[in-house]
Amino acid sequence: MDKKIESLFIILQNRKQSDHKTSYLSGLYNKDLIKTLNKIKEEINELIVTIKKFKDNKYKEKYLRYEIIKETADVWLHSLICISFLDICNTEIVEELYKRLNISGLKEKTNRVNN
């Protein structure tokens, strides 16, 4: 999976220089960060609504399951755009996730609050 994320991140970096009139991603980079943050918020809200519908349908509606996958992909994409906008590398995020695999989630959360 890391290779696919790395490939996607390279594409995102390259789109920074693309023509914003022909590239959605370049258009986001051309605008200020608030546009991308609002897009993340919108996509998260859509994901929440879809997950609730899936739960209400007793997790049986296959099309809702696929909608969750698509909405999650939208959240991840716009999150990657945001960190790329800020010149944060995706590998930094992956490294942080790997660090968390070796520590209790409760302990990690406590450590964040104290820092």
Rosetta silent file (secondary structure, phi, psi, omega in degrees, C-alpha in Angstrom):
SEQUENCE: MDKKIESLFIILQNRKQSDHKTSYLSGLYNKDLIKTLNKIKEEINELIVTIKKFKDNKYKEKYLRYEIIKETADVWLHSLICISFLDICNTEIVEELYKRLNISGLKEKTNRVNN
SCORE:     score description
SCORE:     0.000 S_00000001
   1 L     0.000  -35.438 -179.624    0.000    0.000    0.000 S_00000001
   2 H   -57.793  -36.944 -179.463    2.851    2.403    0.721 S_00000001
   3 H   -64.642  -39.952  179.792    3.937    2.235   -2.935 S_00000001
   4 H   -68.646  -40.735  177.673    0.475    3.229   -4.119 S_00000001
   5 H   -65.370  -41.060  178.219    0.278    6.111   -1.656 S_00000001
   6 H   -60.246  -44.066  178.397    3.778    7.179   -2.688 S_00000001
   7 H   -61.963  -43.861  178.407    2.722    7.157   -6.364 S_00000001
   8 H   -61.888  -42.619 -179.235   -0.379    9.176   -5.556 S_00000001
   9 H   -63.702  -38.362  177.298    1.675   11.665   -3.559 S_00000001
  10 H   -63.349  -42.844  177.010    4.099   12.126   -6.466 S_00000001
  11 H   -60.101  -43.984  179.113    1.146   12.820   -8.763 S_00000001
  12 H   -60.084  -43.659  178.790   -0.165   15.367   -6.249 S_00000001
  13 H   -61.366  -42.322  179.917    3.208   17.081   -6.120 S_00000001
  14 H   -66.113  -32.830 -178.650    3.360   17.207   -9.921 S_00000001
  15 H   -69.768  -17.055  177.050   -0.126   18.689  -10.147 S_00000001
  16 L   -57.425  -33.159 -177.690    1.038   21.726   -8.186 S_00000001
  17 L   -94.674   -2.718 -178.823    2.638   22.917  -11.435 S_00000001
  18 L   -72.314  165.289  176.565   -0.251   21.896  -13.710 S_00000001
  19 L   -70.615  119.819 -176.906   -2.626   24.352  -15.331 S_00000001
  20 L   -68.296  -11.984  177.474   -5.321   25.057  -12.748 S_00000001
  21 L   -80.882  -20.299 -177.790   -7.851   25.523  -15.551 S_00000001
  22 L  -116.651   -2.045 -177.732   -7.518   21.883  -16.632 S_00000001
  23 L  -130.838  120.981  177.158   -6.671   20.158  -13.331 S_00000001
  24 H   -57.208  -46.458 -178.332   -8.950   19.949  -10.300 S_00000001
  25 H   -62.982  -44.716  177.962   -5.962   19.288   -8.040 S_00000001
  26 H   -61.867  -36.200  177.114   -3.979   22.172   -9.440 S_00000001
  27 H   -61.200  -39.598  176.760   -7.033   24.347   -8.939 S_00000001
  28 H   -66.031  -42.479  178.395   -7.052   23.473   -5.240 S_00000001
  29 H   -63.610  -32.866 -178.012   -3.341   24.239   -4.958 S_00000001
  30 H   -71.580  -24.109  178.384   -3.932   27.542   -6.746 S_00000001
  31 L   -90.861  174.011  178.508   -6.491   28.580   -4.115 S_00000001
  32 L   -77.209  169.430 -174.795   -5.704   29.117   -0.490 S_00000001
  33 H   -60.877  -28.477 -178.246   -5.591   26.287    2.014 S_00000001
  34 H   -58.099  -37.125  178.675   -9.056   27.108    3.363 S_00000001
  35 H   -59.794  -44.740  179.683  -10.649   25.724    0.171 S_00000001
  36 H   -69.180  -39.744  177.885   -8.992   22.347    0.729 S_00000001
  37 H   -62.486  -41.083  176.984   -9.853   22.360    4.438 S_00000001
  38 H   -64.524  -36.062  177.966  -13.485   23.056    3.601 S_00000001
  39 H   -66.309  -40.272  176.738  -13.401   20.203    1.095 S_00000001
  40 H   -61.058  -46.095  179.674  -12.055   17.834    3.781 S_00000001
  41 H   -59.173  -44.801  178.670  -14.849   18.929    6.116 S_00000001
  42 H   -61.279  -46.429 -178.077  -17.451   18.359    3.378 S_00000001
  43 H   -66.598  -37.638  177.621  -16.081   14.907    2.534 S_00000001
  44 H   -64.920  -41.790  177.664  -15.966   13.872    6.212 S_00000001
  45 H   -62.126  -41.875  177.704  -19.579   14.924    6.652 S_00000001
  46 H   -63.488  -39.003  178.251  -20.578   12.880    3.585 S_00000001
  47 H   -64.150  -44.497  179.460  -18.681    9.892    4.991 S_00000001
  48 H   -60.364  -46.873  179.950  -20.422   10.192    8.365 S_00000001
  49 H   -60.028  -43.568 -178.190  -23.865   10.364    6.756 S_00000001
  50 H   -66.653  -41.612  178.354  -23.119    7.328    4.584 S_00000001
  51 H   -62.931  -41.503  178.469  -21.799    5.269    7.509 S_00000001
  52 H   -62.928  -41.012  176.969  -24.928    6.094    9.519 S_00000001
  53 H   -62.312  -42.169  179.474  -27.141    4.998    6.610 S_00000001
  54 H   -61.697  -44.073  178.167  -25.156    1.772    6.316 S_00000001
  55 H   -63.446  -45.485 -179.896  -25.587    1.118   10.045 S_00000001
  56 H   -60.151  -28.184  178.316  -29.323    1.922    9.889 S_00000001
  57 L   -92.950   20.312  176.307  -29.631   -0.662    7.107 S_00000001
  58 L    59.498   30.890  175.428  -27.989   -3.299    9.354 S_00000001
  59 L    61.844   27.621 -174.519  -24.773   -3.206    7.281 S_00000001
  60 L  -105.115  -21.252 -175.523  -26.490   -5.036    4.422 S_00000001
  61 L   -78.614  107.858 -177.092  -26.676   -2.516    1.582 S_00000001
  62 H   -62.826  -34.498 -179.534  -23.716   -3.276   -0.677 S_00000001
  63 H   -66.586  -33.306  177.390  -24.045    0.019   -2.545 S_00000001
  64 H   -70.197  -36.138  175.988  -23.699    1.898    0.777 S_00000001
  65 H   -60.102  -44.460  178.501  -20.584   -0.108    1.587 S_00000001
  66 H   -66.133  -36.151  176.837  -19.128    0.981   -1.748 S_00000001
  67 H   -62.744  -37.262  176.756  -20.188    4.584   -1.052 S_00000001
  68 H   -62.158  -42.920  178.087  -18.224    4.419    2.219 S_00000001
  69 H   -60.357  -46.252 -179.253  -15.162    3.311    0.262 S_00000001
  70 H   -65.147  -42.996 -179.319  -15.579    6.190   -2.203 S_00000001
  71 H   -67.071  -38.019  176.828  -16.173    8.795    0.520 S_00000001
  72 H   -63.824  -40.997  177.007  -13.171    7.537    2.496 S_00000001
  73 H   -60.383  -39.554  177.266  -11.051    7.815   -0.653 S_00000001
  74 H   -62.728  -42.974  179.070  -12.249   11.428   -1.009 S_00000001
  75 H   -62.577  -47.375 -179.486  -11.267   12.184    2.610 S_00000001
  76 H   -62.191  -44.920 -179.152   -7.840   10.589    2.137 S_00000001
  77 H   -58.880  -49.784 -177.146   -7.253   12.365   -1.173 S_00000001
  78 H   -70.064  -28.025  173.841   -8.094   15.798    0.166 S_00000001
  79 H   -67.676  -42.158  176.979   -6.055   15.136    3.314 S_00000001
  80 H   -64.114  -38.835  176.823   -3.073   14.233    1.115 S_00000001
  81 H   -60.866  -43.081 -179.089   -3.640   17.399   -0.917 S_00000001
  82 H   -61.916  -48.407 -178.500   -3.624   19.392    2.315 S_00000001
  83 H   -68.800  -32.312  175.748   -0.363   17.934    3.609 S_00000001
  84 H   -65.371  -41.467  177.305    1.181   18.300    0.168 S_00000001
  85 H   -55.823  -37.334 -177.854    0.056   21.943    0.131 S_00000001
  86 L   -89.523    7.143 -178.373    1.953   22.373    3.418 S_00000001
  87 L    57.986   35.923  170.418    5.028   20.546    2.056 S_00000001
  88 L   -98.149  131.844 -176.832    4.597   17.710    4.546 S_00000001
  89 L   -84.610  142.875  179.554    5.626   14.399    3.028 S_00000001
  90 H   -58.002  -30.311 -179.826    3.292   11.424    3.148 S_00000001
  91 H   -65.118  -28.530  176.282    6.121    9.311    4.581 S_00000001
  92 H   -64.958  -37.836  179.100    6.082   11.488    7.697 S_00000001
  93 H   -69.657  -44.610  179.929    2.437   10.543    8.241 S_00000001
  94 H   -62.237  -41.674  177.724    3.120    6.849    7.603 S_00000001
  95 H   -59.619  -42.598  178.705    6.050    6.933   10.056 S_00000001
  96 H   -62.748  -41.923  177.982    3.775    8.432   12.712 S_00000001
  97 H   -63.062  -42.838  178.859    1.191    5.707   12.125 S_00000001
  98 H   -62.722  -38.771  177.024    3.841    2.985   12.416 S_00000001
  99 H   -58.070  -39.327 -176.672    5.046    4.488   15.724 S_00000001
 100 H   -71.681  -18.247  178.582    1.523    4.204   17.060 S_00000001
 101 H   -66.844  -24.682 -176.015    1.351    0.483   16.275 S_00000001
 102 L  -100.238   14.566 -178.331    3.755   -0.221   19.116 S_00000001
 103 L  -141.179  145.622  176.388    1.957    1.784   21.791 S_00000001
 104 L   -59.076  138.247  177.472   -1.452    1.604   23.402 S_00000001
 105 H   -59.246  -36.634  178.418   -3.888    4.072   21.870 S_00000001
 106 H   -66.856  -41.538  178.521   -4.797    5.294   25.345 S_00000001
 107 H   -66.519  -43.177  179.829   -1.144    5.876   26.242 S_00000001
 108 H   -60.427  -42.243  179.667   -0.469    7.638   22.929 S_00000001
 109 H   -64.697  -41.496  177.364   -3.437    9.933   23.488 S_00000001
 110 H   -61.393  -42.483  179.163   -2.254   10.748   27.020 S_00000001
 111 H   -62.011  -36.647  178.748    1.215   11.535   25.671 S_00000001
 112 H   -66.556  -41.325 -178.425   -0.292   13.958   23.120 S_00000001
 113 H   -64.773  -35.403 -176.491   -2.271   15.811   25.784 S_00000001
 114 H   -81.396  -13.167 -178.030    0.823   16.248   27.951 S_00000001
 115 L   -87.218    0.000    0.000    3.013   17.595   25.105 S_00000001
